[in-house]
């Protein structure tokens, strides 16, 4: 007597499950890689946009300065005035991991809780901040020369990622002050 055998053997089912598992793992890895790539791109775009906005503000501020405090300014802090008649200084400095722009009457770089201080955070996640100054003779220094001899302010800052990836993005900006007796005016 012959039996009609319709169905799968145990070996066929096990092999099918193994093949399906391999395909699922491959598809999952492909999906995870795509999501990680998207997250990395989104973080890079966010960092670039924040840096671009901060650089535009810094450029506007420093190109309009009318006085720079050579004693208090240095590589990590720029003390300047925009209005020569104003008693207030503008201070561009790094505070912890933030790049801040503050207005106060002391012009103090290290003042964290000054009375009468208006502080704006330009950037967060700042890894480093450096300002260098170039005079009309091409000499580069970390302390600014007299405003009439100041030709260029070079700003360089590094931003770290917020998603924990150990990558630092570097940005730089060169600003020509316009109010130094019109030496750099367009």
Secondary structure as a PSIPRED ss2 file (coil, helix, strand):
# PSIPRED VFORMAT (PSIPRED V4.0)

   1 X C   1.000  0.000  0.000
   2 X C   1.000  0.000  0.000
   3 X C   1.000  0.000  0.000
   4 X C   1.000  0.000  0.000
   5 X C   1.000  0.000  0.000
   6 X C   1.000  0.000  0.000
   7 X C   1.000  0.000  0.000
   8 X C   1.000  0.000  0.000
   9 X C   1.000  0.000  0.000
  10 X H   0.000  1.000  0.000
  11 X H   0.000  1.000  0.000
  12 X H   0.000  1.000  0.000
  13 X H   0.000  1.000  0.000
  14 X H   0.000  1.000  0.000
  15 X H   0.000  1.000  0.000
  16 X H   0.000  1.000  0.000
  17 X H   0.000  1.000  0.000
  18 X H   0.000  1.000  0.000
  19 X H   0.000  1.000  0.000
  20 X H   0.000  1.000  0.000
  21 X H   0.000  1.000  0.000
  22 X H   0.000  1.000  0.000
  23 X H   0.000  1.000  0.000
  24 X H   0.000  1.000  0.000
  25 X H   0.000  1.000  0.000
  26 X H   0.000  1.000  0.000
  27 X H   0.000  1.000  0.000
  28 X H   0.000  1.000  0.000
  29 X H   0.000  1.000  0.000
  30 X H   0.000  1.000  0.000
  31 X H   0.000  1.000  0.000
  32 X H   0.000  1.000  0.000
  33 X H   0.000  1.000  0.000
  34 X H   0.000  1.000  0.000
  35 X H   0.000  1.000  0.000
  36 X H   0.000  1.000  0.000
  37 X H   0.000  1.000  0.000
  38 X H   0.000  1.000  0.000
  39 X H   0.000  1.000  0.000
  40 X H   0.000  1.000  0.000
  41 X H   0.000  1.000  0.000
  42 X H   0.000  1.000  0.000
  43 X H   0.000  1.000  0.000
  44 X H   0.000  1.000  0.000
  45 X H   0.000  1.000  0.000
  46 X H   0.000  1.000  0.000
  47 X H   0.000  1.000  0.000
  48 X H   0.000  1.000  0.000
  49 X H   0.000  1.000  0.000
  50 X H   0.000  1.000  0.000
  51 X H   0.000  1.000  0.000
  52 X H   0.000  1.000  0.000
  53 X H   0.000  1.000  0.000
  54 X H   0.000  1.000  0.000
  55 X H   0.000  1.000  0.000
  56 X H   0.000  1.000  0.000
  57 X H   0.000  1.000  0.000
  58 X H   0.000  1.000  0.000
  59 X H   0.000  1.000  0.000
  60 X H   0.000  1.000  0.000
  61 X H   0.000  1.000  0.000
  62 X H   0.000  1.000  0.000
  63 X H   0.000  1.000  0.000
  64 X C   1.000  0.000  0.000
  65 X C   1.000  0.000  0.000
  66 X C   1.000  0.000  0.000
  67 X E   0.000  0.000  1.000
  68 X E   0.000  0.000  1.000
  69 X C   1.000  0.000  0.000
  70 X C   1.000  0.000  0.000
  71 X C   1.000  0.000  0.000
  72 X C   1.000  0.000  0.000
  73 X C   1.000  0.000  0.000
  74 X C   1.000  0.000  0.000
  75 X C   1.000  0.000  0.000
  76 X C   1.000  0.000  0.000
  77 X E   0.000  0.000  1.000
  78 X E   0.000  0.000  1.000
  79 X E   0.000  0.000  1.000
  80 X E   0.000  0.000  1.000
  81 X E   0.000  0.000  1.000
  82 X C   1.000  0.000  0.000
  83 X C   1.000  0.000  0.000
  84 X C   1.000  0.000  0.000
  85 X C   1.000  0.000  0.000
  86 X C   1.000  0.000  0.000
  87 X C   1.000  0.000  0.000
  88 X C   1.000  0.000  0.000
  89 X E   0.000  0.000  1.000
  90 X E   0.000  0.000  1.000
  91 X E   0.000  0.000  1.000
  92 X E   0.000  0.000  1.000
  93 X E   0.000  0.000  1.000
  94 X E   0.000  0.000  1.000
  95 X E   0.000  0.000  1.000
  96 X C   1.000  0.000  0.000
  97 X C   1.000  0.000  0.000
  98 X E   0.000  0.000  1.000
  99 X E   0.000  0.000  1.000
 100 X E   0.000  0.000  1.000
 101 X E   0.000  0.000  1.000
 102 X E   0.000  0.000  1.000
 103 X E   0.000  0.000  1.000
 104 X E   0.000  0.000  1.000
 105 X C   1.000  0.000  0.000
 106 X C   1.000  0.000  0.000
 107 X C   1.000  0.000  0.000
 108 X C   1.000  0.000  0.000
 109 X C   1.000  0.000  0.000
 110 X C   1.000  0.000  0.000
 111 X C   1.000  0.000  0.000
 112 X C   1.000  0.000  0.000
 113 X C   1.000  0.000  0.000
 114 X C   1.000  0.000  0.000
 115 X C   1.000  0.000  0.000
 116 X C   1.000  0.000  0.000
 117 X C   1.000  0.000  0.000
 118 X E   0.000  0.000  1.000
 119 X E   0.000  0.000  1.000
 120 X E   0.000  0.000  1.000
 121 X E   0.000  0.000  1.000
 122 X E   0.000  0.000  1.000
 123 X E   0.000  0.000  1.000
 124 X C   1.000  0.000  0.000
 125 X C   1.000  0.000  0.000
 126 X E   0.000  0.000  1.000
 127 X E   0.000  0.000  1.000
 128 X E   0.000  0.000  1.000
 129 X E   0.000  0.000  1.000
 130 X E   0.000  0.000  1.000
 131 X E   0.000  0.000  1.000
 132 X E   0.000  0.000  1.000
 133 X E   0.000  0.000  1.000
 134 X E   0.000  0.000  1.000
 135 X E   0.000  0.000  1.000
 136 X C   1.000  0.000  0.000
 137 X C   1.000  0.000  0.000
 138 X C   1.000  0.000  0.000
 139 X C   1.000  0.000  0.000
 140 X E   0.000  0.000  1.000
 141 X E   0.000  0.000  1.000
 142 X C   1.000  0.000  0.000
 143 X C   1.000  0.000  0.000
 144 X C   1.000  0.000  0.000
 145 X C   1.000  0.000  0.000
 146 X C   1.000  0.000  0.000
 147 X H   0.000  1.000  0.000
 148 X H   0.000  1.000  0.000
 149 X H   0.000  1.000  0.000
 150 X E   0.000  0.000  1.000
 151 X E   0.000  0.000  1.000
 152 X E   0.000  0.000  1.000
 153 X E   0.000  0.000  1.000
 154 X E   0.000  0.000  1.000
 155 X E   0.000  0.000  1.000
 156 X E   0.000  0.000  1.000
 157 X E   0.000  0.000  1.000
 158 X E   0.000  0.000  1.000
 159 X E   0.000  0.000  1.000
 160 X E   0.000  0.000  1.000
 161 X C   1.000  0.000  0.000
 162 X C   1.000  0.000  0.000
 163 X C   1.000  0.000  0.000
 164 X C   1.000  0.000  0.000
 165 X C   1.000  0.000  0.000
 166 X C   1.000  0.000  0.000
 167 X C   1.000  0.000  0.000
 168 X E   0.000  0.000  1.000
 169 X E   0.000  0.000  1.000
 170 X E   0.000  0.000  1.000
 171 X E   0.000  0.000  1.000
 172 X E   0.000  0.000  1.000
 173 X E   0.000  0.000  1.000
 174 X E   0.000  0.000  1.000
 175 X E   0.000  0.000  1.000
 176 X C   1.000  0.000  0.000
 177 X C   1.000  0.000  0.000
 178 X C   1.000  0.000  0.000
 179 X C   1.000  0.000  0.000
 180 X C   1.000  0.000  0.000
 181 X C   1.000  0.000  0.000
 182 X C   1.000  0.000  0.000
 183 X C   1.000  0.000  0.000
 184 X C   1.000  0.000  0.000
 185 X C   1.000  0.000  0.000
 186 X C   1.000  0.000  0.000
